Amino acid sequence: MLNSILGTLEKSPTLWMNEKVWQLRQKGEKVIHFGFGESPFLPHKSIIEALKENAHHNEYLPSQGDLSLRENVSAFHKHFFNQQFLPEDIVIGPGSKELLFDILFAMEGDVLIPAPSWVSYAPMARLSNKKVIPLQTHFETQFKITKNLLEEDLKKAQAKGFNPKIIILTSPSNPTALLYTKKELEELSCVFRKHKLIVLSDEIYALTTFAPVIPASSARRTGGNLKSEATFCSISEFYPEGSIVTSGISKDRSCGGYRLGVALFPKELAWLKEGILKIITETFSCVSAPIQLAAVKAYDLKNEPLLKYIHNCTALHKRIQNYAYQRLKKVGILVHEPQGAFYQYPDFSPFKDILKKKGILKSQDLSQYLLEKEHVATLPSVAFLEDESSLRLRLAFVDYEGENVLNSFIKNKGLSFNIEKFIQKEASHIKEGLDKIEGFLKS
Ligand SMILES: Cc1ncc(COP(=O)(O)O)c(C=O)c1O
């Protein structure tokens, strides 16, 4: 009786790892959790207040989303990213995850997904009866697709009888924490346009980019990079007619459990937006009214303390991520300097021989070994659409008590700030987890 598509899906590796961690913790074991990528901070108090004030709203709201919220989302995306979406082009959903699924469901054609990519894209595509075409990327090219590789992969896919129509692009990326540059996006946009691909541009981590996102309206926006730091750029700048932007409040505003995401459609794809609205009216009807009304505050450009909070959270992620990066690099693990988000995607292949002696031949073995023997939870690269044999893991550096650590960071971040001391005192799990990984490679 079970829908046969479900038979082809594995249980989500993130949830599997969480359950394992929970079981170990239930037994009183200490586990360092580098496996789950949730913001560790509380939502900003202006959002919590707005939620309380709106708790009495028990009415259904328009399926597309509350108008004042869509107005704020439109202004927010224009201010930060120079994106020109009107409130009527925007759809509010219970998380961008649901909206991504609805868009895939609403379309015809097969889906191109760069590998590595976020764990849920491929299962979503399969659930909506689409064929998945993985696009293999490489460590050397920062795990990004390139114009030439994409052309080759498209040719191969067409020769095999696939019908590629949709491509998913994530920047900054989960799992790699790396960004596409302006130049790369400009080049890719030519291929997208030539092949009439629709791009799902997942920009949920845009405001966690370590280089400050300079508001479009600011005189400081010159288009150049701030020295070595990569700045965020959206494919919608070069391919506006074919790019749907998805985002939300789960990451930079730490409201994952509120379940609210947004999708922004260009006028050229209004037909697709209409299709999504049909799905919404016949399924979840609308996002919970108190949550939408609280989110009005989360997208309010006049809410200066919130904008400062986003800035501080990202500054803290950057410090912790850099600390972890330096340590991983120092032991000889292959890893790229992170440019945003909470993750890193180290490659343990330089330790292949040592790992082989421990019976570790693939990422799943490595992740399992670290959990069972070292009590460090990670996610194996096989969960990110990568080949079984790769020896990569996704590590999320958010296992600390967010609220206290953020307050202490704001107090201490002056000139005398010493990240090693700070981590030892405030976020000791980060240090201990990295110590364990280092020790395990030496033993
Ligand atoms: C790359 C990426 N896209 C989308 C999502 C889903 O976010 P939301 O909470 O808006 O559904 C996540 C959450 O983990 C993510 O990592």
The ligand as a Tripos MOL2 file, in Angstrom:
@<TRIPOS>MOLECULE
LIG
   16    16     1     0     0
SMALL
NO_CHARGES

@<TRIPOS>ATOM
      1 C1         20.7390   24.6630    1.9210 C.3       1 LIG1
      2 C2         19.4550   24.7060    2.6750 C.ar      1 LIG1
      3 N1         18.3350   25.0520    2.0160 N.ar      1 LIG1
      4 C3         17.1450   25.0890    2.6240 C.ar      1 LIG1
      5 C4         17.0230   24.7610    3.9720 C.ar      1 LIG1
      6 C5         15.6460   24.7590    4.5830 C.3       1 LIG1
      7 O1         15.3800   25.8750    5.3200 O.3       1 LIG1
      8 P1         13.9450   26.2220    5.8750 P.3       1 LIG1
      9 O2         14.0590   26.1840    7.3440 O.co2     1 LIG1
     10 O3         13.6230   27.5860    5.3120 O.co2     1 LIG1
     11 O4         12.9870   25.2000    5.3590 O.co2     1 LIG1
     12 C6         18.1520   24.3860    4.7010 C.ar      1 LIG1
     13 C7         18.0320   23.9890    6.1010 C.2       1 LIG1
     14 O5         18.7710   23.2500    6.6690 O.2       1 LIG1
     15 C8         19.4040   24.3640    4.0300 C.ar      1 LIG1
     16 O6         20.5330   24.0150    4.6720 O.3       1 LIG1
@<TRIPOS>BOND
     1     1     2 1
     2     2     3 ar
     3     2    15 ar
     4     3     4 ar
     5     4     5 ar
     6     5     6 1
     7     5    12 ar
     8     6     7 1
     9     7     8 1
    10     8     9 2
    11     8    10 1
    12     8    11 1
    13    12    13 1
    14    12    15 ar
    15    13    14 2
    16    15    16 1
@<TRIPOS>SUBSTRUCTURE
     1 LIG1         1 GROUP 0 **** ****
